[in-house]
Each structure stands twice: as structure tokens, then as C-alpha cells.
Amino acid sequence: QVQLVESGGGLVQPGGSLRLSCAASGIIFSIYVMSWYRQAPGKQRELVATITSGGSTGYPSSVKGRFTISRDNAKNTVYLQMNSLKPEDTAVYYCKAAQPGGTNYWGQGTQVTVSS
């Protein structure tokens, strides 16, 4: 059974930092493209970071320079380091595991709230 379990969300003040973790089980983690998405109330889910099996990363302009995705294949875990957080970063953050031509798997999400 495939499981992706996110953790590390919470309440943080503007300008603060959080690190999210997503622990995977039931998949050969090292071959999957791992991504973080977020969904704010009333908005569509959007991609915020991707890391390939080879370690290449990609970010949209809205988070580039502030967010960093990384992976530890020995721990079957992907991370999202979020710095200089803004109120507009408030959302539920989800991780996704994807294999080209295969099934996508999603975690249950973790809430991030940026507020003073």
C-alpha cells in the first residue's frame, strides 16, 4: 500500500520559515518525480516545486528564491524548505509522487498558515 505522509505545517509569522516533510512508503522512492503542490481556499491546486529522480529542481516564479525542494532517497523523504513566507503562501500543502506512464500518488496535505 502506497502512503505519502506530510508533516511540518503550522502557523508562522510573515517573513518566517517552515520545513515540510513528506515520507513515502510502498513505492521505489528513488525513481519517482516528487512534487509539492498547494491549494488555498477557493483556488485551484498549484505546483510549487518539483524534483526529479536525478535531483533536478523546478519552481514557479511565485516561490523561486524562497522555497527549496530536496530529497533523501535513503529516508524515502522529500522536503520543502520555505523561507520569507508571505500571507499569500497560506494553503494546504500536498506532496505528489509521479512516475511517467504510471500512477500518481498524493499525500493527505498539511496546513500552512502565514499570519501575524
Rosetta silent file (secondary structure, phi, psi, omega in degrees, C-alpha in Angstrom):
SEQUENCE: QVQLVESGGGLVQPGGSLRLSCAASGIIFSIYVMSWYRQAPGKQRELVATITSGGSTGYPSSVKGRFTISRDNAKNTVYLQMNSLKPEDTAVYYCKAAQPGGTNYWGQGTQVTVSS
SCORE:     score description
SCORE:     0.000 S_00000001
   1 L     0.000  130.162 -178.756    0.000    0.000    0.000 S_00000001
   2 L   -84.515  133.577  175.404    1.364    3.386   -1.037 S_00000001
   3 E  -136.569  136.111  170.369    1.425    6.124    1.580 S_00000001
   4 E  -123.308  122.078 -175.509    2.671    9.687    1.455 S_00000001
   5 E  -122.266  112.824  179.022    2.589   11.420    4.816 S_00000001
   6 E   -87.608  152.085  175.247    3.247   15.145    5.050 S_00000001
   7 E  -154.377  167.156  175.203    4.308   16.919    8.235 S_00000001
   8 L   103.614   -4.308  177.956    5.793   20.211    9.372 S_00000001
   9 L   -71.008  171.932  178.901    2.945   22.584    8.683 S_00000001
  10 E   162.000 -165.831  179.562    1.756   25.172   11.141 S_00000001
  11 E  -100.618  130.145 -179.556    1.309   28.837   11.910 S_00000001
  12 E  -140.686  149.749  178.522    4.188   31.183   11.142 S_00000001
  13 L   -78.495  154.412  175.089    4.580   34.945   11.018 S_00000001
  14 L   -54.134  137.469 -176.042    5.274   36.741    7.743 S_00000001
  15 L    89.805   -9.803 -178.261    8.975   36.545    6.960 S_00000001
  16 L   -83.143 -176.272 -176.906    9.333   33.293    8.863 S_00000001
  17 L  -131.369  153.451  171.532   10.354   29.834    7.734 S_00000001
  18 E  -144.298  152.202  170.907    8.970   26.312    7.791 S_00000001
  19 E  -122.772  120.566  176.571   10.249   22.984    6.547 S_00000001
  20 E   -93.436  148.020  175.579    7.747   20.464    5.298 S_00000001
  21 E  -125.546  149.827  175.198    8.491   16.752    5.058 S_00000001
  22 E  -137.136  110.493 -179.721    6.797   14.021    3.058 S_00000001
  23 E   -96.339  127.797 -177.394    7.644   10.435    3.962 S_00000001
  24 E  -108.083  146.717  172.859    6.829    7.826    1.338 S_00000001
  25 E  -144.981  154.578  178.434    6.267    4.105    1.675 S_00000001
  26 L    85.162    3.574  177.099    5.145    1.374   -0.690 S_00000001
  27 L  -132.515  160.929  171.732    6.989    2.779   -3.724 S_00000001
  28 L   -82.873   87.159 -167.339   10.510    2.643   -5.095 S_00000001
  29 H   -52.621  -41.085 -169.717   11.004    6.223   -3.973 S_00000001
  30 H   -64.066  -20.097 -176.524   14.256    6.911   -5.820 S_00000001
  31 H   -96.449   -4.217 -176.711   12.715    6.556   -9.294 S_00000001
  32 L   -90.906  143.941  166.602    9.768    8.868   -8.694 S_00000001
  33 E   -78.909  125.802 -178.176    9.476   12.539   -9.552 S_00000001
  34 E  -109.468  139.175 -177.665    8.413   14.216   -6.330 S_00000001
  35 E  -138.649  156.274  169.852    6.480   17.458   -6.200 S_00000001
  36 E  -114.656  135.037  174.597    4.868   19.824   -3.747 S_00000001
  37 E  -123.405  165.619  172.916    1.556   21.473   -4.548 S_00000001
  38 E  -142.874  153.914  178.054   -0.622   23.846   -2.581 S_00000001
  39 E  -140.210  117.645  176.496   -4.274   24.772   -2.543 S_00000001
  40 L   -92.059  157.832 -179.256   -5.687   27.870   -0.926 S_00000001
  41 L   -55.791  129.715  177.232   -9.410   28.203   -0.141 S_00000001
  42 L    77.432    5.405 -178.803  -11.388   28.903   -3.299 S_00000001
  43 L  -121.186  162.108  177.165   -8.375   28.433   -5.556 S_00000001
  44 L   -75.379  154.977  175.115   -7.070   25.680   -7.789 S_00000001
  45 L   -67.485  135.838 -178.238   -4.261   23.438   -6.654 S_00000001
  46 E  -129.936  148.397  178.802   -0.947   24.786   -7.936 S_00000001
  47 E   -76.082  135.819  176.861    2.540   23.368   -8.316 S_00000001
  48 E  -119.294  -20.580  179.069    5.197   24.939   -6.091 S_00000001
  49 E  -168.359  146.030  177.811    8.239   22.694   -6.527 S_00000001
  50 E  -138.191  143.873  173.785    9.429   19.578   -8.343 S_00000001
  51 E  -135.843  129.133 -178.436   12.493   17.378   -8.018 S_00000001
  52 L   -82.290  175.308  176.977   13.340   14.618  -10.459 S_00000001
  53 L   -62.863  -27.387  178.984   14.912   11.268   -9.689 S_00000001
  54 L   -87.796   -3.028  177.006   18.220   12.788  -10.760 S_00000001
  55 L    96.545    2.944  176.332   17.860   15.760   -8.447 S_00000001
  56 L   -73.195  141.822 -175.130   16.911   18.457  -10.947 S_00000001
  57 E  -122.293  158.377  177.255   14.535   21.005   -9.474 S_00000001
  58 E  -149.848  146.584 -176.766   11.957   23.453  -10.765 S_00000001
  59 L  -142.799  148.441  169.539    9.866   26.239   -9.255 S_00000001
  60 L   -76.137  164.312 -176.285    7.257   28.743  -10.419 S_00000001
  61 L   -63.324  -25.970 -176.524    8.192   32.397  -10.221 S_00000001
  62 L   -65.917  -23.200 -177.391    5.930   32.923   -7.207 S_00000001
  63 L  -123.790   -8.221 -176.532    8.216   30.885   -4.927 S_00000001
  64 L   -59.392  133.042 -177.924   11.564   30.814   -6.746 S_00000001
  65 L    89.935  -14.216  178.966   14.352   32.027   -4.498 S_00000001
  66 L  -113.093  -35.132 -177.158   12.260   31.461   -1.364 S_00000001
  67 E  -107.597  144.846  176.696   11.392   27.732   -1.491 S_00000001
  68 E  -135.080  124.429  176.652   13.824   24.844   -1.864 S_00000001
  69 E   -98.843  142.929  177.031   12.869   21.251   -2.561 S_00000001
  70 E  -148.611  165.828 -179.891   15.219   18.399   -1.705 S_00000001
  71 E  -140.523  149.396  174.950   15.060   14.648   -1.326 S_00000001
  72 E  -124.951   99.010 -175.963   16.753   11.980    0.758 S_00000001
  73 L   -66.173  -26.490  178.224   16.380    8.679   -1.059 S_00000001
  74 L   -68.241  -27.776 -179.097   17.834    6.769    1.897 S_00000001
  75 L  -104.972    2.377 -177.888   14.949    8.033    4.037 S_00000001
  76 L    52.237   42.793 -173.704   12.285    7.939    1.283 S_00000001
  77 E  -134.069  139.405  173.015   11.548   11.549    2.140 S_00000001
  78 E  -115.937  144.621 -175.726   11.131   14.788    0.220 S_00000001
  79 E  -121.520  155.419  170.863   11.420   18.172    1.885 S_00000001
  80 E  -133.620  107.300  175.295   10.242   21.697    1.168 S_00000001
  81 E   -87.665  122.021 -176.646   12.182   24.460    2.879 S_00000001
  82 E  -118.229  116.855  179.362   10.090   27.625    2.820 S_00000001
  83 L  -115.301  165.053  177.932   11.718   30.939    3.707 S_00000001
  84 L    48.858   48.328 -174.919   10.498   34.549    3.657 S_00000001
  85 L   -66.569  145.664 -178.221    6.939   33.337    3.938 S_00000001
  86 L  -120.444  156.825  176.953    4.111   35.641    2.907 S_00000001
  87 H   -54.821  -32.694  179.972    0.413   35.616    3.815 S_00000001
  88 H   -72.402   -5.651  173.388   -0.334   34.542    0.244 S_00000001
  89 H   -83.241   -6.047  178.885    1.616   31.330    0.885 S_00000001
  90 L   -61.877  125.126 -177.045   -1.194   30.233    3.201 S_00000001
  91 E  -178.259  171.515  165.383   -2.628   26.972    1.875 S_00000001
  92 E   -88.044  128.896 -178.214   -2.813   23.248    2.355 S_00000001
  93 E  -104.315  131.654 -177.408    0.415   21.775    1.007 S_00000001
  94 E  -121.344  145.010  169.279    0.408   18.357   -0.654 S_00000001
  95 E  -104.669  152.436 -178.917    3.193   16.138   -1.900 S_00000001
  96 E  -134.295  138.981  173.068    2.874   14.017   -5.013 S_00000001
  97 E  -111.790  128.732 -176.252    4.833   11.059   -6.309 S_00000001
  98 E  -135.519  139.602  174.199    4.739   10.569  -10.072 S_00000001
  99 L  -126.407  125.327 -178.471    6.240    8.082  -12.486 S_00000001
 100 L   -50.294  126.476 -178.871    5.917    8.758  -16.226 S_00000001
 101 L    78.826    0.486 -177.995    3.229    6.480  -17.583 S_00000001
 102 L  -115.801 -167.829 -178.130    2.382    5.305  -14.105 S_00000001
 103 L   -81.947  143.188  171.079    0.083    6.165  -11.255 S_00000001
 104 L   -92.682  141.429  177.851    0.297    9.442   -9.349 S_00000001
 105 E  -122.155  141.885 -177.836    0.103    9.285   -5.579 S_00000001
 106 E  -123.340  148.840  169.823   -0.891   12.109   -3.244 S_00000001
 107 L   -84.827 -179.449 -176.119   -0.495   12.761    0.446 S_00000001
 108 L   -87.978  -12.103  176.817   -3.276   14.000    2.696 S_00000001
 109 L    96.483  153.910  175.296   -1.890   17.524    2.993 S_00000001
 110 E  -138.687  135.850 -174.652   -0.569   19.742    5.754 S_00000001
 111 E   -81.223  131.731  171.510   -1.852   23.226    6.588 S_00000001
 112 E  -119.614  124.126  178.911    0.478   26.200    6.388 S_00000001
 113 E  -123.446  123.200  179.546   -0.829   29.498    7.728 S_00000001
 114 E  -110.986  110.141 -174.410    1.204   32.692    7.432 S_00000001
 115 L  -159.408  147.952  174.848   -0.244   35.385    9.650 S_00000001
 116 L   -93.302    0.000    0.000    0.741   37.903   12.269 S_00000001
